[in-house]
Amino acid sequence: MDPIFEIVKILLPSAIVFLTAYYLVKNFLDHDSRKRVVDLKLANQTVITPIRHKHMSG
């Protein structure tokens, strides 16, 4: 029973650290991806809107 307890003592904290790091990195990358999509849409909108106005008035 003692060797199993020693293995659990080592694996449990490392599993908690791994899952926490995975969760934080995943959230960071998801947020960054959403931010890039919003930035691209905004950039496209600032380019397309003047072109639309130019074609509509011309």
ABEGO torsion letter per residue (X at the ends): XAAAAAAAAAAAAAAAAAAAAAAAAAAAAAAAAAAAAAAAAAAAAAAAAAAAAAAAAX
